[in-house]
Amino acid sequence: MSNIHYYFSTASNKKSNRIHGSSDSFSKGKPTHKTKLNLDMNFFDQVEHDKHTSKTTSDVNNHHNSHQPSRRTLRKKGVLYDADSGEVLECLFCKIHTGEEPGRIEYEDEKFVVFHTIDPATHLHLLVTPRQHITSVRSLKGLEGAKLIRELIDIGKLALKEENCKNAKFCFHIPPYTSIDHIHLHAIADHHTSGWWPSMKYPAWNTMYCKNAIDFIKELEEGSSLT
């Protein structure tokens, strides 16, 4: 089973004024230290048993030592699921939103968080994410889904700033070609300057694995199923 190693740079909790007010500041150059996260990139399910068990109410009341059976969990693309119910137990991006995991945040408000990707295609490559946990672009439906994508694009433009929007690309990867099970819009400044490999990951044209955000909006507004 192949794994990809994700690194997020961290720094001190120094506050600075940004678009949204105060947030964690990150130093330029080399990060102070790195946190290594192993994210399973295999498309097959990986089922594991959660080592944490909890006492039942009767156990606590009667001071017994018996525990509930351990929960069966599935870790897939940065998200920990209950293997039986499908409930989301943990999410890497949700933890970045709350500060539980490090991330270089560029913009945030009550609905959205924008942070730098760890593998940029150009000099400025941001991930625009809703705070609400949504698995992927294929989870979106109808006019409400189209509205959310428009909001993601608008926030992406705000975070990129006007001078970087002229040749910017806004796109989504399409499951199963996604890396994290939390919807994220790629906002890429000066897309035409990307190298050979980044231009294949985020091509100028639509492919089976990557599509321009505007085309998703059209499909949703027309009532079509997202492809």
C-alpha positions in Angstrom: 0.0 0.0 0.0 1.5 3.3 -1.0 1.5 6.4 1.2 2.1 10.0 0.6 3.7 12.2 3.3 2.1 15.5 4.0 4.1 18.3 5.7 2.6 21.5 7.1 5.0 24.2 8.4 4.3 25.7 11.8 5.5 28.8 13.5 4.8 30.8 16.7 1.4 31.9 17.8 2.3 35.5 17.0 -0.8 37.5 15.9 -0.9 39.7 12.8 -3.6 41.6 11.0 -4.8 40.1 7.7 -7.8 40.3 5.5 -9.9 38.7 8.2 -8.3 40.2 11.3 -5.8 38.3 13.5 -4.6 34.8 12.9 -1.4 32.7 13.2 1.6 34.2 11.5 4.1 32.1 9.6 7.7 33.0 9.1 9.2 33.1 5.6 11.9 30.7 4.6 12.4 27.4 6.4 9.7 26.5 8.9 10.6 26.2 12.5 9.7 22.6 12.5 7.5 20.1 10.5 4.7 17.8 11.5 4.6 14.7 9.4 1.3 13.2 8.6 0.9 9.9 6.8 -2.2 10.0 4.6 -3.4 6.8 2.9 -3.6 7.5 -0.8 -4.7 4.0 -1.8 -8.3 3.9 -3.1 -9.0 0.7 -1.2 -10.5 0.9 2.2 -8.3 0.5 5.2 -10.2 -0.7 8.2 -8.7 -0.5 11.6 -9.8 -0.8 15.2 -9.9 2.3 17.3 -7.7 1.7 20.4 -9.8 4.1 22.5 -12.8 2.6 24.3 -15.3 4.3 26.6 -17.2 3.1 29.6 -21.0 2.8 29.5 -23.2 4.9 31.8 -23.9 1.8 33.9 -20.2 1.1 34.2 -19.6 4.5 35.6 -22.5 4.4 37.9 -21.7 0.9 39.2 -17.9 1.4 39.2 -17.4 -1.6 36.9 -14.3 -1.9 34.7 -16.0 -3.4 31.6 -15.9 -1.4 28.4 -17.9 -1.2 25.3 -16.5 -3.1 22.3 -13.9 -1.1 20.4 -15.2 0.9 17.5 -14.3 -0.2 14.0 -12.9 2.7 12.0 -11.8 3.4 8.5 -9.1 6.0 7.7 -9.3 7.3 4.2 -7.8 10.3 2.5 -7.2 12.4 5.7 -10.5 11.5 7.3 -11.3 9.0 10.0 -14.7 7.3 9.6 -16.9 5.0 11.7 -16.6 1.9 9.5 -20.2 0.8 10.3 -22.1 4.1 10.2 -19.9 6.2 7.9 -19.9 9.0 10.5 -16.9 11.4 10.2 -14.9 11.1 13.4 -11.8 13.2 12.4 -10.8 15.3 9.4 -7.4 16.8 8.7 -8.8 20.0 7.1 -11.3 20.4 9.9 -8.5 20.3 12.3 -6.5 22.9 10.4 -9.6 25.1 10.6 -9.7 24.8 14.4 -5.9 25.1 14.8 -5.5 21.5 16.0 -3.3 20.8 13.0 -0.8 23.4 11.6 -1.6 25.1 8.4 -0.5 28.4 6.7 -3.8 30.2 6.8 -4.2 33.1 4.3 -7.8 34.0 5.0 -10.7 32.9 7.2 -14.2 33.9 8.2 -17.2 32.3 9.8 -17.9 30.1 6.7 -14.6 29.6 4.9 -10.9 29.0 5.5 -8.2 29.5 2.9 -4.7 28.1 3.4 -1.6 27.4 1.3 -1.1 23.9 -0.2 2.0 22.0 0.7 2.7 21.2 -3.0 2.1 24.5 -4.9 1.8 24.5 -8.7 3.0 28.2 -8.9 4.2 30.9 -6.6 0.8 31.2 -5.1 -1.5 28.2 -4.8 -4.3 28.2 -2.2 -6.9 25.7 -1.0 -10.4 27.3 -0.4 -12.4 25.2 2.0 -15.8 25.5 3.7 -15.8 25.0 7.5 -18.8 22.7 7.0 -17.5 19.2 6.3 -18.4 18.2 2.7 -16.7 15.2 1.3 -16.2 16.3 -2.4 -17.6 18.3 -5.2 -19.8 15.3 -6.1 -21.6 15.8 -2.8 -23.1 19.1 -4.1 -26.6 19.2 -5.6 -28.6 21.7 -7.6 -28.6 25.5 -7.1 -27.4 25.3 -3.5 -24.3 23.5 -4.7 -23.7 26.0 -7.5 -24.1 28.8 -5.0 -21.4 27.2 -2.7 -19.0 26.9 -5.6 -19.5 30.6 -6.6 -18.8 31.5 -3.0 -15.6 29.4 -3.0 -14.4 31.2 -6.1 -15.2 34.6 -4.7 -13.3 33.8 -1.5 -10.4 32.4 -3.6 -10.2 35.7 -5.6 -10.3 37.7 -2.4 -7.5 35.6 -0.9 -5.3 35.7 -4.1 -5.8 39.4 -4.3 -6.7 41.3 -7.5 -3.2 41.4 -8.9 -3.0 37.6 -8.9 -6.4 36.9 -10.4 -5.9 37.8 -14.1 -4.4 34.4 -15.1 -5.7 32.4 -12.1 -7.2 29.0 -12.3 -10.0 27.7 -10.1 -10.6 24.0 -10.2 -11.6 20.8 -8.4 -10.1 17.3 -8.6 -12.8 14.7 -9.1 -13.1 11.6 -7.0 -11.5 9.1 -6.9 -8.6 11.4 -7.9 -8.8 13.5 -4.7 -6.3 13.5 -1.9 -8.4 14.7 1.1 -12.1 13.8 1.7 -13.0 17.4 2.4 -14.0 19.6 -0.6 -11.4 22.1 -1.5 -11.2 24.5 -4.5 -7.7 25.0 -5.9 -7.0 28.7 -6.5 -3.8 28.9 -8.5 -2.3 32.3 -9.5 -0.5 32.6 -12.8 -1.4 29.1 -13.8 0.4 29.5 -17.2 3.7 29.6 -15.3 3.4 26.2 -13.8 5.9 23.5 -14.7 5.3 20.3 -16.7 4.1 18.1 -13.8 1.9 20.7 -12.1 0.3 21.5 -15.5 -0.6 17.8 -15.7 -2.1 17.8 -12.2 -4.1 21.0 -12.9 -4.5 21.1 -16.7 -5.9 24.1 -18.5 -8.6 21.9 -20.0 -11.1 19.6 -18.3 -10.1 16.0 -17.8 -11.6 12.9 -16.1 -9.7 13.9 -12.9 -9.8 17.7 -12.9 -12.3 20.2 -14.0 -12.8 24.0 -13.9 -15.0 25.2 -11.2 -17.2 27.3 -13.6 -18.1 24.2 -15.5 -19.3 22.5 -12.4 -21.5 25.5 -11.7 -23.1 25.2 -15.2 -23.8 21.5 -14.6 -25.4 22.1 -11.3 -27.6 25.0 -12.5 -28.7 22.9 -15.4 -29.7 20.0 -13.1 -27.1 17.7 -14.5 -25.3 15.1 -12.5 -21.7 16.1 -11.8 -19.2 14.2 -13.9 
